Amino acid sequence: MSFSKEFFKNIAQDLISPFNYSIMLINGTAIYVDGFEKILSLSYTEIVLKTKKQHLKINGKNLKIDKMEEFSCVVTGNIGGIFVEQISVL
């Protein structure tokens, strides 16, 4: 079950559709990410996840994936930033 889908199920569909991914930052030390397709890179300073149309880059220190389920994970560590990069289609 997707936490974010349950959380947003009563929100107007025009605000959240199409649903690609969701990110929830908790106290600057944990990030819940839902809706990614695969992990592109994994290191102690950067984790890159691929969604349908974007790459999600999480920067920081001592980063690790603490929990993983299908299409969702929890990243912990000293979170420095979250960046969204559009994937160019040629």
C-alpha positions in Angstrom: 0.0 0.0 0.0 1.3 3.5 -0.8 1.2 5.9 2.1 1.1 8.9 -0.2 -1.8 7.6 -2.2 -3.8 7.1 1.0 -2.8 10.5 2.3 -3.9 12.4 -0.8 -6.9 10.3 -1.7 -9.4 13.1 -0.8 -7.4 15.9 -2.5 -8.8 17.3 -5.7 -7.5 15.1 -8.6 -6.5 18.1 -10.7 -3.8 19.0 -8.1 -2.2 15.6 -7.9 -2.8 14.1 -11.3 -0.9 12.7 -13.1 0.7 11.1 -10.0 4.4 10.5 -10.8 6.1 10.6 -7.4 5.9 12.0 -4.0 8.6 13.0 -1.5 8.1 13.6 2.2 11.1 15.2 4.2 11.1 14.4 7.9 13.3 16.5 10.2 16.0 16.9 7.6 17.2 13.3 8.5 14.8 11.1 6.6 13.0 11.2 3.2 10.1 9.0 2.2 10.1 8.6 -1.7 7.2 7.0 -3.4 6.7 6.4 -7.2 10.3 5.8 -8.5 11.1 3.2 -11.0 14.7 2.3 -10.2 17.9 3.4 -8.4 20.4 5.0 -10.8 23.2 5.6 -8.3 23.9 5.1 -4.7 26.7 6.6 -2.5 27.1 8.0 0.9 26.8 11.6 -0.5 24.2 11.2 -3.3 21.3 8.9 -4.3 19.7 9.2 -7.7 16.3 7.7 -8.4 14.5 7.5 -11.7 10.8 8.3 -12.1 8.8 8.2 -15.3 9.9 11.7 -16.4 12.5 12.9 -13.9 15.6 12.0 -11.9 15.4 12.7 -8.2 18.8 13.6 -6.7 19.2 13.5 -2.9 22.4 15.0 -1.6 23.8 14.9 1.9 26.2 13.0 4.2 26.0 9.4 5.4 23.0 8.7 3.1 21.6 5.2 3.1 18.4 3.4 2.1 16.9 2.1 5.4 13.7 0.6 4.1 12.6 -0.4 0.6 9.4 -1.6 -0.8 8.1 -1.8 -4.4 8.3 1.7 -5.9 9.0 3.4 -2.4 11.9 3.7 0.0 13.1 5.6 3.1 16.5 7.4 2.8 18.2 8.4 6.0 21.2 10.6 6.8 22.1 14.2 6.9 19.9 15.5 4.0 21.4 18.5 2.3 19.1 18.9 -0.7 16.6 17.3 -3.1 16.8 18.2 -6.7 14.5 17.3 -9.6 16.0 17.0 -13.1 13.8 16.6 -16.1 14.7 13.7 -18.4 15.2 15.0 -22.0 13.5 12.9 -24.6 15.1 12.9 -28.1 
